[in-house]
Amino acid sequence: MTHRRTLFAAAAALGLTPRLAAAQQRYASMYVFVPAGPGGGWDGLGRAIEQVARGAGLVGNFQFENVGGAGGTVGLPRFIAQRRGRADAVMIGGAVMVGAVLTNRTPVGIKDVTPIARMTTEPGVIVVPANSEFRDLRGFLDALKANPGAVSIGGGSAGGIDHITLGLLLKSQGRNAREGSYVAFAGGGPAQAAILGAQVKAGISGVSEFSEQIRAGRMRALATTGDARSLDGVPTLKESGLDIVIGNWRGVFGAPGINAAQRQGLVDFFTALHALPAWRQLMETRGWDDAFLTGTAFEEFLARDQRETEAVLRDVGLVT
């Protein structure tokens, strides 16, 4: 069975162009809620938005709050309760939260906030410490097949993209996802420390979260999860003979209870930000792919992603 969650840039999918009105949208201040610890992909997107928006004079001041845990499901109720109706508040979220809501069976989810814009997507990467016994993907897969429980693997929250990737790898080797030894971390920083400290034998996360350590030679990349190579000299799972292509989308959500005009104001703001050359340059530097999507198209994507994620989680045995 082929599992494909790679995303298409909105320019290709919808032919979107920024409206002139979008260029006029400004905020004196913006509150950015990140339902994860510092150092991870969601935090990285939030800080990138701040960097570009400040440089363009689109926002005067930013206030950040990080509340990590359980793929965003710990912080999500806080954002919903405390920022209801606030037009200057946004939350960063994405594919990880979709899976976490399902695996944790939480009563609240992305359905309870206001979709604004899908911003980026990036492939994942499977890494090991530089001195690991696993020299290549084949050796890693052989160990997983022989004894999944003996190969501890660190990544993001349970049920998220990293966990799903491991489940698909195990299934490809004739094992069940529940046999794996998955260690969930609240953010990219703690996961990175655990891998470098050999507290786990391998790690799975977005390419941008581990790229610096890979370039420095402190981690060895075994494979990436995209449709095409994203790291020089590192094969994809697909070209390694596994029918697995999976990406991690990230986006921005408004508070519940904002009106249509307030929502459109946020859509205009992120449309303007997305059109800036500085944003395109930053995405290239970070290794992110453009996945910009707003409006009804974004809502339809979210509904489809919910269905597909649930199907994959059931297929690999992570939900019943």
Residue pairs with C-beta under 8 A, 6 or more apart in sequence:
1 243
1 315
2 243
2 245
3 168
3 243
3 244
3 245
3 246
3 312
3 315
4 245
4 246
5 95
5 245
5 246
5 247
5 305
5 308
5 309
5 312
6 121
6 226
6 227
6 245
6 246
6 247
7 118
7 121
7 247
7 249
7 289
7 291
8 291
9 289
9 290
9 291
9 292
10 16
10 118
10 290
10 291
10 292
10 293
10 294
10 297
11 290
11 292
13 293
13 297
14 293
14 297
16 271
16 292
16 294
18 271
18 272
18 274
18 275
19 268
19 271
21 268
22 268
22 269
22 271
22 272
22 275
23 272
23 275
25 58
25 265
25 268
25 269
25 272
26 57
26 58
26 59
27 58
27 59
27 60
27 88
27 269
28 59
28 60
28 61
28 88
29 59
29 60
29 61
29 62
29 63
29 88
30 53
30 59
30 61
30 62
30 63
30 88
30 89
30 90
31 62
31 63
31 64
31 65
31 83
31 86
31 88
31 89
31 90
32 46
32 49
32 50
32 62
32 63
32 64
32 65
32 89
32 90
32 91
32 92
33 64
33 65
33 67
33 75
33 78
33 79
33 83
33 89
33 90
33 91
33 92
34 42
34 43
34 46
34 64
34 65
34 66
34 67
34 75
34 91
34 92
35 42
35 66
35 67
35 68
35 69
35 72
35 73
35 74
35 75
35 76
35 79
35 91
35 92
35 93
35 97
36 42
36 43
36 66
36 68
36 72
36 75
36 92
36 186
36 187
37 43
37 66
37 68
37 186
37 187
37 188
37 189
37 190
38 66
38 187
38 189
39 187
39 188
39 189
39 190
39 192
39 209
40 156
40 186
40 187
40 188
40 189
40 191
40 209
41 94
41 96
41 122
41 188
41 205
41 206
41 208
41 209
41 248
41 250
42 72
42 92
42 93
42 94
42 96
42 250
43 66
43 92
43 187
43 188
44 188
44 208
44 209
44 286
45 92
45 119
45 120
45 250
46 64
46 92
47 64
48 282
48 286
49 252
49 273
50 59
50 62
50 64
51 282
52 273
52 276
52 278
52 279
52 282
53 59
53 62
53 273
54 62
55 278
56 273
56 276
56 278
58 269
58 272
58 273
66 75
67 74
67 75
67 78
68 74
68 75
68 186
68 187
69 75
69 157
69 186
70 100
70 104
70 106
70 157
70 158
71 96
71 97
71 99
71 100
71 101
71 103
71 104
71 156
71 157
71 158
71 159
71 160
72 93
72 96
72 97
72 100
72 157
73 97
73 100
73 101
73 104
73 106
73 108
73 109
76 91
76 93
76 97
76 106
76 108
76 109
76 112
76 113
77 108
79 89
79 91
79 113
79 255
80 108
80 112
80 113
80 255
80 256
83 89
83 91
83 255
84 255
84 256
84 257
85 255
85 256
85 257
85 258
86 255
86 258
87 254
87 255
87 258
87 262
87 265
87 266
89 254
89 255
90 116
90 252
90 253
90 254
90 255
90 266
91 113
91 252
91 253
91 254
91 255
92 250
92 251
92 252
92 253
93 110
93 113
93 250
93 251
93 252
93 253
94 248
94 249
94 250
94 251
95 160
95 161
95 247
95 248
95 249
95 250
95 305
95 309
96 156
96 157
96 160
96 161
96 162
96 248
97 109
97 110
97 160
98 109
98 110
98 302
98 305
98 306
98 309
99 159
99 160
99 161
99 163
99 164
99 309
99 313
99 318
100 106
100 157
100 158
100 159
100 160
101 108
101 109
101 110
102 159
102 309
102 310
102 313
102 319
103 158
103 159
103 163
103 313
103 318
103 319
104 158
104 159
110 253
110 302
110 306
112 256
113 253
113 254
113 255
113 256
114 253
114 254
114 255
114 256
114 258
114 263
115 251
115 253
115 254
115 298
115 299
115 302
116 251
116 252
116 253
116 254
116 263
116 266
116 267
116 270
116 294
116 298
117 251
117 252
117 266
117 267
117 270
117 271
117 274
117 292
117 293
117 294
117 298
118 249
118 250
118 251
118 291
118 292
118 293
118 294
118 298
118 301
119 250
119 251
119 252
119 270
119 274
119 291
119 292
120 249
120 250
120 283
120 288
120 289
120 290
120 291
121 247
121 248
121 249
121 250
121 288
121 289
121 291
122 206
122 207
122 208
122 226
122 230
122 247
122 248
122 286
122 287
122 288
122 289
123 206
123 207
123 224
123 225
123 226
123 230
123 236
123 246
123 247
123 248
124 161
124 162
124 165
124 204
124 205
124 206
124 207
124 224
124 225
124 246
124 247
124 248
125 204
125 205
125 206
125 207
125 210
125 211
125 214
125 221
125 223
125 224
125 225
125 230
125 231
125 234
126 137
126 140
126 165
126 169
126 202
126 203
126 204
126 221
126 222
126 223
126 224
126 225
127 195
127 202
127 203
127 204
127 205
127 210
127 213
127 214
127 219
127 220
127 221
127 222
128 134
128 140
128 195
128 201
128 202
128 203
128 219
128 220
128 222
129 195
129 196
129 198
129 218
129 219
129 220
130 217
130 218
130 219
130 220
132 201
132 202
132 220
133 139
134 140
134 143
134 201
134 202
134 220
134 222
135 220
136 222
137 222
137 223
137 235
137 237
137 240
138 240
140 151
140 202
140 222
141 169
141 172
141 173
143 150
143 151
144 151
144 169
144 170
144 173
144 175
144 180
145 173
145 174
145 175
148 170
148 175
148 179
148 180
148 181
149 179
149 180
149 181
150 181
151 180
151 181
151 201
151 202
152 181
152 182
152 183
152 199
152 200
152 201
152 202
153 166
153 180
153 181
153 182
153 183
153 200
153 201
153 202
153 203
153 204
154 183
154 184
154 185
154 191
154 194
154 195
154 199
154 200
154 202
154 203
154 204
155 162
155 163
155 165
155 166
155 182
155 183
155 184
155 185
155 191
155 203
155 204
155 205
156 162
156 163
156 184
156 185
156 188
156 191
156 205
157 163
157 184
157 185
157 186
158 182
158 184
158 318
159 313
159 318
159 319
160 184
161 246
161 247
161 248
162 204
162 205
163 177
163 182
163 184
163 318
164 246
164 309
164 312
164 313
164 316
164 318
165 204
165 225
165 244
165 246
166 177
166 180
166 182
166 204
167 177
167 180
167 312
167 313
167 316
167 317
167 318
168 242
168 244
168 246
168 312
168 316
169 237
169 242
169 244
170 176
170 177
170 179
170 180
170 316
171 177
171 315
171 316
172 242
172 243
172 244
176 316
176 317
177 316
177 317
177 318
178 317
178 318
183 194
183 199
183 200
185 191
185 194
188 205
188 206
188 209
191 203
191 205
191 209
192 203
192 209
192 210
192 213
193 199
194 200
194 203
195 202
195 203
195 219
196 213
196 218
196 219
202 222
203 210
203 219
206 248
207 224
207 230
207 231
207 287
208 286
208 287
208 288
210 219
210 221
211 231
211 287
213 219
214 220
214 221
214 231
221 231
221 234
222 234
223 234
223 235
223 236
223 237
223 240
224 230
224 231
224 234
224 235
224 236
224 237
225 236
225 237
225 244
225 245
225 246
225 247
226 236
226 245
226 247
227 236
227 238
227 245
228 236
229 235
229 236
229 239
230 287
236 245
237 244
237 245
238 244
238 245
247 289
249 291
249 305
251 293
251 298
252 266
252 270
254 262
254 263
254 266
258 266
267 294
267 295
270 294
271 294
273 279
274 290
274 292
280 290
283 289
283 290
293 301
310 319
313 319
314 320
